[in-house]
Each structure stands twice: as C-alpha cells, then as structure tokens.
Amino acid sequence: MNSRERILGRVRRALADVPDDARPYEEAVARDYLREHGQRS
C-alpha cells in the first residue's frame, strides 16, 4: 500500500458517515456575511 492509497483510505473512512446532501454548496453554507468590505481608512 503506497502513501496515496493510505491517504485516500483515510478520506473515504472519514466521509463514510456524511449524509448524501443533494443541495449545492452555495445553498448548504450560510452566506450571511458581507461579500465586500467597505473603504479602508
């Protein structure tokens, strides 16, 4: 088993219990902050 396979195995195990959510990322993550900052002084 090489390093790549070992890391991918860890990622697969970590993601195994994550529910399959059909919502796009933009909807799944709350974006209630300002997208741009005001002018700097």
MMTF fields as JSON, N, C-alpha, C and O atoms, coordinates in Angstrom:
{
  "mmtfVersion": "1.0.0",
  "mmtfProducer": "UNKNOWN",
  "numBonds": 163,
  "numAtoms": 164,
  "numGroups": 41,
  "numChains": 1,
  "numModels": 1,
  "chainsPerModel": [1],
  "groupsPerChain": [41],
  "chainIdList": ["A"],
  "bondAtomList": [4, 2, 8, 6, 12, 10, 16, 14, 20, 18, 24, 22, 28, 26, 32, 30, 36, 34, 40, 38, 44, 42, 48, 46, 52, 50, 56, 54, 60, 58, 64, 62, 68, 66, 72, 70, 76, 74, 80, 78, 84, 82, 88, 86, 92, 90, 96, 94, 100, 98, 104, 102, 108, 106, 112, 110, 116, 114, 120, 118, 124, 122, 128, 126, 132, 130, 136, 134, 140, 138, 144, 142, 148, 146, 152, 150, 156, 154, 160, 158],
  "bondOrderList": [1, 1, 1, 1, 1, 1, 1, 1, 1, 1, 1, 1, 1, 1, 1, 1, 1, 1, 1, 1, 1, 1, 1, 1, 1, 1, 1, 1, 1, 1, 1, 1, 1, 1, 1, 1, 1, 1, 1, 1],
  "groupList": [{"groupName": "MET", "atomNameList": ["N", "CA", "C", "O"], "elementList": ["N", "C", "C", "O"], "formalChargeList": [0, 0, 0, 0], "bondAtomList": [1, 0, 2, 1, 3, 2], "bondOrderList": [1, 1, 2], "singleLetterCode": "M", "chemCompType": "L-PEPTIDE LINKING"}, {"groupName": "ASN", "atomNameList": ["N", "CA", "C", "O"], "elementList": ["N", "C", "C", "O"], "formalChargeList": [0, 0, 0, 0], "bondAtomList": [1, 0, 2, 1, 3, 2], "bondOrderList": [1, 1, 2], "singleLetterCode": "N", "chemCompType": "L-PEPTIDE LINKING"}, {"groupName": "SER", "atomNameList": ["N", "CA", "C", "O"], "elementList": ["N", "C", "C", "O"], "formalChargeList": [0, 0, 0, 0], "bondAtomList": [1, 0, 2, 1, 3, 2], "bondOrderList": [1, 1, 2], "singleLetterCode": "S", "chemCompType": "L-PEPTIDE LINKING"}, {"groupName": "ARG", "atomNameList": ["N", "CA", "C", "O"], "elementList": ["N", "C", "C", "O"], "formalChargeList": [0, 0, 0, 0], "bondAtomList": [1, 0, 2, 1, 3, 2], "bondOrderList": [1, 1, 2], "singleLetterCode": "R", "chemCompType": "L-PEPTIDE LINKING"}, {"groupName": "GLU", "atomNameList": ["N", "CA", "C", "O"], "elementList": ["N", "C", "C", "O"], "formalChargeList": [0, 0, 0, 0], "bondAtomList": [1, 0, 2, 1, 3, 2], "bondOrderList": [1, 1, 2], "singleLetterCode": "E", "chemCompType": "L-PEPTIDE LINKING"}, {"groupName": "ILE", "atomNameList": ["N", "CA", "C", "O"], "elementList": ["N", "C", "C", "O"], "formalChargeList": [0, 0, 0, 0], "bondAtomList": [1, 0, 2, 1, 3, 2], "bondOrderList": [1, 1, 2], "singleLetterCode": "I", "chemCompType": "L-PEPTIDE LINKING"}, {"groupName": "LEU", "atomNameList": ["N", "CA", "C", "O"], "elementList": ["N", "C", "C", "O"], "formalChargeList": [0, 0, 0, 0], "bondAtomList": [1, 0, 2, 1, 3, 2], "bondOrderList": [1, 1, 2], "singleLetterCode": "L", "chemCompType": "L-PEPTIDE LINKING"}, {"groupName": "GLY", "atomNameList": ["N", "CA", "C", "O"], "elementList": ["N", "C", "C", "O"], "formalChargeList": [0, 0, 0, 0], "bondAtomList": [1, 0, 2, 1, 3, 2], "bondOrderList": [1, 1, 2], "singleLetterCode": "G", "chemCompType": "PEPTIDE LINKING"}, {"groupName": "VAL", "atomNameList": ["N", "CA", "C", "O"], "elementList": ["N", "C", "C", "O"], "formalChargeList": [0, 0, 0, 0], "bondAtomList": [1, 0, 2, 1, 3, 2], "bondOrderList": [1, 1, 2], "singleLetterCode": "V", "chemCompType": "L-PEPTIDE LINKING"}, {"groupName": "ALA", "atomNameList": ["N", "CA", "C", "O"], "elementList": ["N", "C", "C", "O"], "formalChargeList": [0, 0, 0, 0], "bondAtomList": [1, 0, 2, 1, 3, 2], "bondOrderList": [1, 1, 2], "singleLetterCode": "A", "chemCompType": "L-PEPTIDE LINKING"}, {"groupName": "ASP", "atomNameList": ["N", "CA", "C", "O"], "elementList": ["N", "C", "C", "O"], "formalChargeList": [0, 0, 0, 0], "bondAtomList": [1, 0, 2, 1, 3, 2], "bondOrderList": [1, 1, 2], "singleLetterCode": "D", "chemCompType": "L-PEPTIDE LINKING"}, {"groupName": "PRO", "atomNameList": ["N", "CA", "C", "O"], "elementList": ["N", "C", "C", "O"], "formalChargeList": [0, 0, 0, 0], "bondAtomList": [1, 0, 2, 1, 3, 2], "bondOrderList": [1, 1, 2], "singleLetterCode": "P", "chemCompType": "L-PEPTIDE LINKING"}, {"groupName": "TYR", "atomNameList": ["N", "CA", "C", "O"], "elementList": ["N", "C", "C", "O"], "formalChargeList": [0, 0, 0, 0], "bondAtomList": [1, 0, 2, 1, 3, 2], "bondOrderList": [1, 1, 2], "singleLetterCode": "Y", "chemCompType": "L-PEPTIDE LINKING"}, {"groupName": "HIS", "atomNameList": ["N", "CA", "C", "O"], "elementList": ["N", "C", "C", "O"], "formalChargeList": [0, 0, 0, 0], "bondAtomList": [1, 0, 2, 1, 3, 2], "bondOrderList": [1, 1, 2], "singleLetterCode": "H", "chemCompType": "L-PEPTIDE LINKING"}, {"groupName": "GLN", "atomNameList": ["N", "CA", "C", "O"], "elementList": ["N", "C", "C", "O"], "formalChargeList": [0, 0, 0, 0], "bondAtomList": [1, 0, 2, 1, 3, 2], "bondOrderList": [1, 1, 2], "singleLetterCode": "Q", "chemCompType": "L-PEPTIDE LINKING"}],
  "groupTypeList": [0, 1, 2, 3, 4, 3, 5, 6, 7, 3, 8, 3, 3, 9, 6, 9, 10, 8, 11, 10, 10, 9, 3, 11, 12, 4, 4, 9, 8, 9, 3, 10, 12, 6, 3, 4, 13, 7, 14, 3, 2],
  "groupIdList": [1, 2, 3, 4, 5, 6, 7, 8, 9, 10, 11, 12, 13, 14, 15, 16, 17, 18, 19, 20, 21, 22, 23, 24, 25, 26, 27, 28, 29, 30, 31, 32, 33, 34, 35, 36, 37, 38, 39, 40, 41],
  "secStructList": [7, 7, 2, 2, 2, 2, 2, 2, 2, 2, 2, 2, 2, 2, 2, 6, 6, 1, 7, 7, 7, 7, 1, 7, 2, 2, 2, 2, 1, 7, 7, 7, 1, 7, 1, 1, 7, 7, 7, 7, 7],
  "xCoordList": [0.866, 0.0, 0.909, 1.765, 0.711, 1.531, 0.865, -0.254, 1.559, 1.061, -0.266, -1.157, -0.394, -1.633, -2.831, -3.863, -2.7, -3.793, -4.124, -5.291, -3.114, -3.326, -4.126, -5.064, -3.756, -4.458, -5.879, -6.813, -6.054, -7.404, -8.284, -9.479, -7.722, -8.475, -8.939, -10.068, -8.073, -8.457, -9.579, -10.516, -9.482, -10.524, -11.848, -12.889, -11.823, -13.058, -13.7, -14.918, -12.889, -13.431, -14.013, -15.043, -13.36, -13.852, -15.165, -16.01, -15.347, -16.559, -17.665, -18.747, -17.425, -18.39, -19.716, -20.763, -19.703, -20.943, -21.549, -22.493, -21.023, -21.571, -22.812, -22.752, -23.953, -25.166, -25.023, -24.36, -25.652, -25.633, -26.634, -27.841, -26.146, -26.992, -27.026, -25.982, -28.211, -28.347, -28.251, -28.214, -28.209, -28.142, -26.763, -25.75, -26.726, -25.429, -24.691, -25.311, -23.405, -22.57, -23.011, -23.037, -23.359, -23.749, -24.987, -25.125, -25.879, -27.08, -26.816, -27.446, -25.919, -25.659, -24.894, -25.02, -24.106, -23.294, -23.932, -24.167, -24.211, -24.824, -23.853, -22.683, -24.341, -23.518, -24.11, -24.499, -24.176, -24.805, -23.8, -24.1, -22.633, -21.637, -21.49, -21.935, -20.877, -20.687, -19.698, -18.675, -20.014, -19.129, -17.952, -16.896, -18.137, -17.077, -16.964, -17.951, -15.771, -15.54, -15.766, -15.688, -16.046, -16.164, -14.797, -13.793, -14.766, -13.496, -12.619, -13.103, -11.352, -10.406, -9.974, -9.892, -9.699, -9.264, -7.754, -7.204],
  "yCoordList": [-1.176, 0.0, 1.235, 1.389, 2.104, 3.311, 4.451, 4.311, 5.563, 6.706, 7.227, 7.574, 7.283, 7.799, 6.946, 7.478, 5.641, 4.739, 4.847, 4.776, 5.018, 5.146, 6.414, 6.377, 7.527, 8.795, 8.737, 9.178, 8.196, 8.087, 7.184, 7.443, 6.147, 5.284, 6.041, 5.857, 6.894, 7.706, 8.667, 8.853, 9.276, 10.215, 9.479, 9.967, 8.326, 7.547, 7.159, 7.249, 6.731, 6.37, 7.589, 7.49, 8.728, 9.947, 10.409, 10.964, 10.185, 10.641, 9.594, 9.865, 8.426, 7.33, 7.653, 7.212, 8.41, 8.681, 10.043, 10.473, 10.717, 12.013, 11.76, 10.999, 12.391, 12.169, 12.721, 13.733, 12.041, 12.482, 13.617, 13.381, 14.829, 16.017, 16.503, 16.774, 16.611, 16.988, 18.495, 18.948, 19.276, 20.725, 21.154, 20.578, 22.168, 22.688, 23.347, 23.756, 23.444, 24.01, 25.419, 25.78, 26.22, 27.608, 27.698, 28.655, 26.729, 26.726, 26.067, 26.43, 25.133, 24.394, 25.222, 24.99, 26.182, 27.008, 28.381, 29.056, 28.791, 30.111, 31.213, 31.195, 32.16, 33.28, 34.579, 35.457, 34.696, 35.867, 36.958, 37.832, 36.917, 37.96, 38.814, 38.419, 39.962, 40.845, 40.229, 39.671, 40.338, 39.796, 40.734, 40.291, 42.039, 43.019, 43.902, 44.168, 44.344, 45.259, 46.688, 46.98, 47.567, 48.983, 49.576, 48.864, 50.863, 51.525, 51.53, 51.683, 51.362, 51.384, 52.807, 53.635, 53.087, 54.438, 54.504, 55.565],
  "zCoordList": [0.0, 0.0, 0.0, 0.872, -0.985, -1.036, -0.268, 0.226, -0.176, 0.613, 0.085, 0.86, -1.232, -1.842, -1.438, -1.031, -1.547, -1.179, 0.302, 0.688, 1.119, 2.562, 2.877, 3.674, 2.254, 2.497, 1.958, 2.628, 0.748, 0.192, 1.052, 1.192, 1.62, 2.529, 3.758, 4.212, 4.301, 5.458, 5.103, 5.88, 3.928, 3.498, 3.315, 3.754, 2.682, 2.48, 3.809, 3.962, 4.761, 6.075, 6.782, 7.447, 6.64, 7.29, 6.683, 7.384, 5.386, 4.707, 4.677, 4.155, 5.215, 5.122, 5.795, 5.319, 6.887, 7.615, 7.287, 7.949, 6.285, 5.881, 5.038, 4.072, 5.389, 4.603, 3.191, 2.966, 2.257, 0.864, 0.71, 0.666, 0.63, 0.55, -0.894, -1.488, -1.449, -2.851, -3.077, -4.221, -1.992, -2.152, -2.643, -2.245, -3.511, -3.94, -2.773, -1.791, -2.883, -1.819, -1.464, -0.287, -2.461, -2.214, -1.322, -0.559, -1.405, -0.568, 0.789, 1.782, 0.84, 2.072, 3.096, 4.298, 2.634, 3.529, 3.647, 2.645, 4.88, 5.1, 4.687, 5.068, 3.914, 3.445, 3.979, 3.209, 5.319, 5.919, 6.278, 7.092, 5.689, 5.923, 4.66, 3.583, 4.798, 3.656, 2.674, 3.071, 1.399, 0.378, 0.103, -0.349, 0.379, 0.161, 1.387, 2.073, 1.649, 2.76, 2.29, 1.097, 3.233, 2.909, 2.62, 2.59, 2.411, 2.125, 3.368, 4.49, 3.151, 4.272, 4.559, 3.652, 5.811, 6.169, 6.288, 6.584]
}
